[in-house]
Structures are given as C-alpha cells and as structure tokens.
C-alpha cells in the first residue's frame, strides 16, 4: 500500500456502517426476514469495498460488488477466487430481494431461505476479512 496515502478516517466511516449492516443482516436472519438479510449482506460488502477504495484515493461508484472488487484488483492487489465468487453471489441478491416484479409469482419473501441468508452473510464477512487482511499486511 506504499504507492498511495491511505485515509484511515474515511475507511473507518465505511467500516463502521458495513459492520453494522452485517449485524443487522444477522438480526433479520434470526427473525426469518431472509430476503432482507441477503440484501443487507450485499450492502455491507458494497460499503466495505467502497470504503477501502475511497480511502485508497480511488473513485468508487455503483452498486456492483464484483465491479468494485475489480477496481481493487486494478491496484495490483491479488483477489482470490473465493472472494470473487462471493461478490458475484452477492450481486445476485441486490435487486430481486426487494422487488416482487423480479419474479413471475409471489414476492421476494417467498424465494429466500435461511441457507440463502447464511451464505450471503458469510460472503459479506469474507469480504470484510479480505479487506482487513490487506490492511494488516
């Protein structure tokens, strides 16, 4: 990370909300609100990646976590297949967890399970641990 000045205060702002979103996703999962748990996991990963990029002096826009992850790899940071896979899975829950017209029948609450929520939250935690690992190196 020696190539640029890292803004620790900017990172902490985004980290704080990202961690809170993971906690909120866990609460939703416990209540059976699986679609919201998945969505909040996506939001957590988005904030964590955006926070890292912004703190690194990069422009970070949009809602695709796989796209944000690609921006991180442009900083010559190696990204594992596991993290890439998690980001792809999280992008899949960004819209359909919220909008009934994403499905031919029913509402998002009819399509998401505890397993979906657990997987999404685990992916958000993996993204968080990946970025924390970069910062501790």
N, C-alpha and C positions, 0 to 999 in steps of 0.2 A: 504494500500500500504506500510505498515511499514516493510514488510518482505524483501524488496529489495530496492536498491537505484534506484530512477527514474532519468534518464538522460534527463533533461528538454531541453537541446540543441538539442539532437537527435530528440525528439518529435517535437520541433518547425520546424526543417528541413522538416520533413514529413508532418506536419500540413500545412505548407505554400504551398506546392505543391498540397496537397489534396484539400485545399480550392480553389486554382487556377483552378484545374480540374473541380470542381463544377461550378465555374463561367464560364469556357469555355463550359461546357455542357449546361448551360443556354443560352449562345450565340448561340450554334449550334441549340438548340431547337427553338430559335427565328427566325433563318434562314431557318428552315424546314429540317435541317440535323438531323433527329430524330435518325437514327441508331448511329451516332457519339455521340449524346447526351447520349444515353444509354451506349455506350462503355465508355465514359469519366466518367460517374457516377460510373461505376464499378471500373475504375482506381482510382477514388477519394477514394472510400471505401477501396480499397486494400491498398493504401498508408496510410490512416488513421489508419487502423488496424495494418499494418506492423510497422508504426512509434511508436504506443503505445507498441507493443511487443518488438521492438528493444530497446526502451527507458527503458523498464522494464527488460532488460538483457536477453531476450529470442531470440532464433533464429527464424527468420520469413522468410520463402521462399515460392515460389509457387505463383499461381495467384488465387486460390480459396478463395474467401472471407468467405465462410462458414467454410472452414478449418482453416483459420486464426482466425475466431471467436471462434472455438473450442479450439484453443490454449489459447485464453483469458480466457475461462471458466476453463481451467486447472490451472489458477492462483487463483482459488476459487472465481471468480467473477461471480455473477449471471447475466445471459443473458436472456432477455425477449423473448417470442415467436415472438413478433413483429420484433425485431432486427434479430432474426434467420430467419424469413420469408423473410425479406428484403435481407439478404445475399444470401439466396437461389435464389431469383428472380434475383439479380444482377449477380450471376454466370451464369444464363441462357443467358445473353446478352454478355458474354465475347468473344465468338468465332463467333456466327452467325451474329453479327452486322458488321463483317468485311469481311467475305468470301462468295462469291457467291456460292461456291460449298456446302455450308451448306443447300442449298435449291434445289429442283428439277427443279425450274424455276425461272427466274429473278435474281435479285441482292438484297442484304440486304436493300437497299433504298426502295424497293418495299414492304417491310414487316413491317416496323416500323412506328408508328403514333405519333402524339403529346401526346396522352394518355400514350403510352409506355415511351416516354421521361420524361414526368411529373412524372410518377411512379418511374422510375429509379433514377431521381434526388432526389425525396423525400426520397427514400431509402438511398441514399448516405448521405443526410442531417441528416437522423435519426441515421445513424452510427456515424457521426460526433458528434451529440448531445449526444449520448450514451457515447462516449469516453470522451467528455468534462465534462459530468456529473460525471464520475468516478474520474476525476482529480480535480473537485471542491469539492468532498466529503471529 
